[in-house]
């Protein structure tokens, strides 16, 4: 059976002090990482302005180490900031441009804190999405990412987080605060949309080797105009990640490869597409260490 490879680029949350270790064992990936000049201090990895470039750089360096041994991807998808990395994997953006745009994205999102200081994200589970939306609306929170029928990420003012968590628990759900300092994918980021679109328009854009899945629409995107629209809109609009995973399955993906940040690379279908059979692509033992 012909394999159809899905490349997944993760978002914020899985950073750690060893996230670049494996890439530094490959000469080309190590050279790429060095060119990005990413911060070495682990204490900075969760600060928004450092985290976003680090995550994009990590994903692209991982792909640099693996791409010669991998089949051409049929589809690329990225979770939140990972969607920018996805355009790097798809060849539309050079790695340097993608990392620089990640820095611009982070700065513009942090600038939104001036008009709405003190923002946060939290994971909510065991409650249906309409119920969550109703629970959080009165506290000026929004659903930022739909991860399942009964799980999501919500974003809003940090001062209201305790009240939100109490409401969720009282309704029979669970809530966990996330180590993220901006309410990504909510209207609090609207001020970053237009300037980020302008930064994307000023960047070089090359023919894609594969379509990229839009996080806000779960649609395949090809071409600069649509890429700019979806990458900029997603800063302030809800990501429908559960729909994206269904779209991957409908695209007949047989194998999914997730590109760090982590201590190992994961290659499987079950973890990424709920409707696909569990088929593994035999990548090298060194890359799975």
N, C-alpha and C positions, 0 to 999 in steps of 0.2 A: 504494500500500500504506500502511495506517495505521501511523504510527511509534509504537513503544513505547519510551519513554525510561527508561533506567536511570541514576540518579545515583550516582556512586561517591565516597566520602569517604575519603581516604587516612589512614594512621597516621603514626607517628614515623619519621624517617629522611630526609625530603626538605626539612627546614627550611634556609633560607639567609637571608642579610642582605636579599635583595630579595624575599622571599616576599609582602610586602604591597603592593609597588609598584603593580601593576595595579589592585588594589582601590581604592587611593587616587585613581585617576583617575576614579572614578565617585562622584558626590556622595553618593548614598544609602549605598553600601558604605563610603565614607570616614567618614561620620557614624557608622555602626555600629561600625567599627573603633575610632574615638575613644571611643565609649561603653564599650568593653571594657577600656580602659586596660591594654593589653598591654605588656610590656617592649620597649623600643626597642633595647637592647643586644644585638647579635648573639651575644655570648659567652654569653648566657643561654638561647638558643633550644634547646639540647640538655640543659639541666638539667630534670629530670623535672617539677618543680613549675611551671616556666614553659612547657615544651614542649607539654604537653597542652592548656592553655587557648589557647595560640597557634595550634595546629593546628585546634582546633574553631572558633576565631574566624575564622581564615583561610578555612576551608571555607564558613562561613555568610555571610561578607561576599562571597565570590565568588558564591554563589547569589543574594544580594541584588542583585548587579549584573546577573545573567543571567536571573533567573526570569521577568521580564515578556516576554522574547523567546523563552522556551522553552515547549514543550508541557508539560502537567502530567505529572510522572513517574509511570510505572506501577509502579516499584519503586525503593527506595533501599537501598544497602548501604554499610557502613563497615568499614574494616580496623582492628581494635583500637580505639584511641581514636576513630577515625573513625565507629564505630557510634553513639557518643553524638551526634556531629555529624549523623548520618543522621536521628536523631529530630528535630533542629532543622529540617532540610530538609523532613521529612515533616509539619512543623507541630505535632508533639506537644509540643515544648518551645519556649519563646521563645528567641531567640538569647542573651539575657542569662542566662537560667536554664541553658542548655546550657553556656555558658562558665564560669559559676560552678560547675556540677556537675563540669566538667572539672578545675577547681582542687581541688575536694574529692576527686575520684578520685585525682589526682596526690599529694595530701597523704597520703591513706590508704595508698596503695601505698608511698610513701616511708617511712611509719611501720613498714611490715613489715621494713624494713632493721634495725630495732632488735633483732628476734629472729633475723634471718638476715642479718647484715651482709655487704657485698661481693657483689653479684649482677651478673649480666651476661646478655646474649643473644648468640647467634652464628648466622649463616646457614650451613647445610650443604646441599650439593648433590652429585649424581652417586652417591648411595647410596639404595637403597630404604628406605622409612620403617621397616619392621620391623627392618632391619639397624641403622639409626640408633638406634632405641629401645633395642636391645640393647647397642650400643656405649656409650651415654651413661649408662645406668642405674647402673653401678658407681661413677660419679663424682657421683652425686646430681643429674644433669641430667635434664630432661624435654623432650619435644617440646612446644613452646609454640604453634606455628602450622604447619599442614600447607599448603604452597604448591603442591605437586605430588606425583606418585608418587615422585619421586626428589629432592625438595627440601623443606626445612623450616627453621624457626627453633627453636633449642634454648635453654633457659634454665637457669641454675643458679649455683653459687658462682663468683665471678671467680677464686678461687685455683685452681680446677680447669680453667680454660679451656685453658691450654696443653696439658694432658694430653689433653683432648677433641680439640683440633685435631690433635694428633699421631696419635691413634687414627683419626680420619677420613681423614687423608692416607694412613696406612699401609693403610687398607682400600680405597684407590682413589678417595676422594672429595675434596671441597674444603670448606674452612671459612673463614669470615671473621667476625671480631669486629665487633659492632655498637656504635654509640655510644649505648647505652641503659643506664641504671644500675640498673634493677630487672628481675627475672625475671618479666615479665608473662606471664599465662596459664599459670602453673605453680602447684603447691601452695604455693610460697613466698608467694603473695599471699592465702592463705586468710583471714588476719586482717582484710583489707580488705573482704571480701564483705558481711558483715552490716551494718557501718556505712554502706557505700555504698548498700545496699538501703534503709536507713532514710532517707538523704538523698534518694533518688529518690522515696520515698513522700511526703516532705514537700514535694516540688516540684509545681508546677502541671502538669497534663497535659491537652492539648487533642485534639480529634478529628484523626486523621491524614488527610492527603490521599492517602497511598500507604502500603502496607505496607513495613516495614523487615525486611531479611533478618538473621536471627540468625547471628552468627559462629560460635557453638558448635554450632549444629544445622542450619544452612542451611535454615531454615524461615521462612516469612513471619510476621511478628509484627505484631499490631494490638491496641491496648488497653494500659492502664497496668499491669495486674497482670503480664501476660506480659513487657512491656518491662522492668519492674523485675527480674523473675526472670532474664532473659537478660543484661541489662546488668551485673548484679551478679555473676552466676556466671562471666561471661567473664573477670573479673579473675584467677581461679585455675584456669580450665579451658582446655583446648586449643581453639584456633580452627581450624576446618576450611575454610580459605579456598578450597582447590581445589574442595570440594563446593559452596561458595557460588557460584563461577563457573559450575559446571554447573547450579545451580538458576536462575541468571540466564538461561542459554540455554534451559532448559526453560520459563521464563516467557515465551518468545517475544519477548524483548527484541530490538529491531532496532538501537538506538543507545545507546551509553554515553557519558556525560559525566563526566569526573573533575574534581573541584574542588580545585585546589592542595593543599598549598603548592608552588608552582612558579612559574617565570617565564612560563608560558603555560598555557592550559586545553587539555585534550585531549578531542577528541570523536571517538570511533570505536567500533566493535563488536569488531573483531578483537582489540584489546588486552585486552578485558575478558571476553569470552565465547568459549570455544574452539570451541563448536559453532554459533555464529551466523555468517551471512555478513557480510562487511565492508561495512557500510552507513554512510554519513556523514550526519549531520544538519547542514544548512547554517546554522551560527551565524554571527554577524557577524565580519567581518575584524578589527574592533577587539578583540573578546574573544579572538581567537586570536593576537594579536600576541606 
